[in-house]
Structures are given as structure tokens and as C-alpha cells.
């Protein structure tokens, strides 16, 4: 009988547990008088001094106060047990990102996930991650993201005849052929498969599932992960443009051809010259550029699963 195994994104579970176990505030010191006050956040302080003082008159210090670590650890355990129950799973596997990620070495004009490097991480995040390693024997990714190891493991389990359910709230997972459980949005696991669909939500933000969602990310990029295929061209291309480009496509060939043609609009020259995030001059062909941006969004299905644009065009019989 097939086993049901939940594949848990430990990066998300540990981060959310640690973040929920601390309070953040700011300590404000008036430069002239030395008087200090505390406020919930900068917006509240700005409202407090509105029409009275200039913000430049103050030094502002971020303050983080963590509660007893046992509460964060309890939140980690509770979350995983809840995921197991909701998915009616027999076993649990936890996956964590490691110390390196091949995407960090891509010659992008802006560093992959570069903006996240400046964000303060929860105080107790290291302890929560260590707990996942100690109690759940979490698997650490090697030179890739936990997202990749989760997807690869799901495919591996399927070949064995078992069911691997990826438990993640990361939107990248919606583009893979897997069972997915996003515990913030779903009441039960969802089978993602096929070409899928795209839609615009009430805020005109593009959402989707299946291969169409990958094609959308390949074309539009992801502001959270700091990659945007049109960036080097200087052309604007947002959610609505991407939706309009792909919404009427009914086959993989139509989707890929639309993405390919859009890249050609941005980059009609034989060689694309630009400076990467490390300050190095780059010269790439259109296919090399498309491969680079696909690597940002493509979640590996097996070892050495390297995306190849030209091979895909040949497979779909798309002229270039």
C-alpha cells in the first residue's frame, strides 16, 4: 500500500515560529535632549510627532524582544503535527536550505534574492532550525534551495509508488507537477498537474497553477526573489501584461512561443550586453539569457535537471 509522506519546507516553518515568538518595536532618542521613548514602529512614531518635530531630529533603533524559546519550539512541533494530520500522512520529512545556492552565482543584473539579505531574521531562527535537524533529522539542501529538494523528493516518491505531499506556502511550488498543501490557503492537499491556468486577483496580481504558472514566472519574473527578465531591456512588463500574453494560450507550444517572442521583443540583437550584480560585464545570446531566467523559477525534478530553452523549442517544433 502506498505511503503518504509529507515533505515539509522547514525554512518556512522555522521562520514563522521564530518570528511569531518575538515582538518588534523601536527605541527613539532625541538627538538634542537625549530623551528616549519607545513606539510600536516607525509609522506610529511619525504620526506621533506629526506637525511637531522633524524625523531628522531623532535617532531610531530597532528593538526585538523574544519570548521563552520553548514557545517557538512548541510552535514548530505543533505546525508539523498539524500538517501530518491535515494531509493524513504516515511519515514526515523536513527539508532545509543549506549554505549555498547555485542561483546566487547566476549572472543576473540584480542578485537573486538580494533584497532579502538586508532583512533582519528572527532572533530564535537558528535554534528553531537546529531543532528541526535534531528532532526531525531535517535534510539540508546542497547548493540549491529546499524548494528543489522538496520537488525532487516528491518525484522520487512517485516513482516508488508512494505519495509525497509538498507542504509549503511558497508560490513557486504551484508550477510543479506535485501534490501540494499550502496550510495558509488550503483545507486539504491539492494535485497540481497539467498546463494549468492563470488569473488576476482583485488586486490585479497574477496567480496560477501548473506549467502556465512556470511560464508566467519565466516571462514576468518574481520581485520577491529579485529577478525580472525585462530588466536589462529597461522595458516595463508586469502582472497584467504577463496575464494578457498567456491567458489565451491553450497548449505548451503556444505558451512557450509567446514567451520566446516576448523575449525577442526585449532583446532583438544577437548579443545582449549588460553589467551583472557583481559589476562584471556580460555578453549573452538570447537563449543563454532565457536559460538564466528559467533557472530562477524552475524547481528541479531530479539531479542535473538543467533547463534548456533551445531543446524545449525543438521539442515543441517552434522555429527560431
Secondary structure, DSSP 8 states (H G I E B T S, - for coil): ---EEEEEEHHHHHHHHHHHTEEEEEEEEETTT--EEEES-HHHHHHHTTTT--GGGEEEEEEEEE--HHHHHHHHHHHHHHHHHHTT-SEEEEEE--S--GGGGS--SS-TTGGGGGS---TTHHHHHHHHHHHS--EE-SSS-HHHHHHHHHHHHHHHT-EEEEE---GGGGGSSSEEE-TTT-SS-EE--SS-EEEE-TTS-EEEESHHHHHHHHHH-BTTTTB-TTTTTT----HHHHHHHHTT--SHHHHHHHHHHHHHHH--SSSEEEE-TTS-EEEE-HHHHHHHHHHHH---SSTT----HHHHHHHTT---
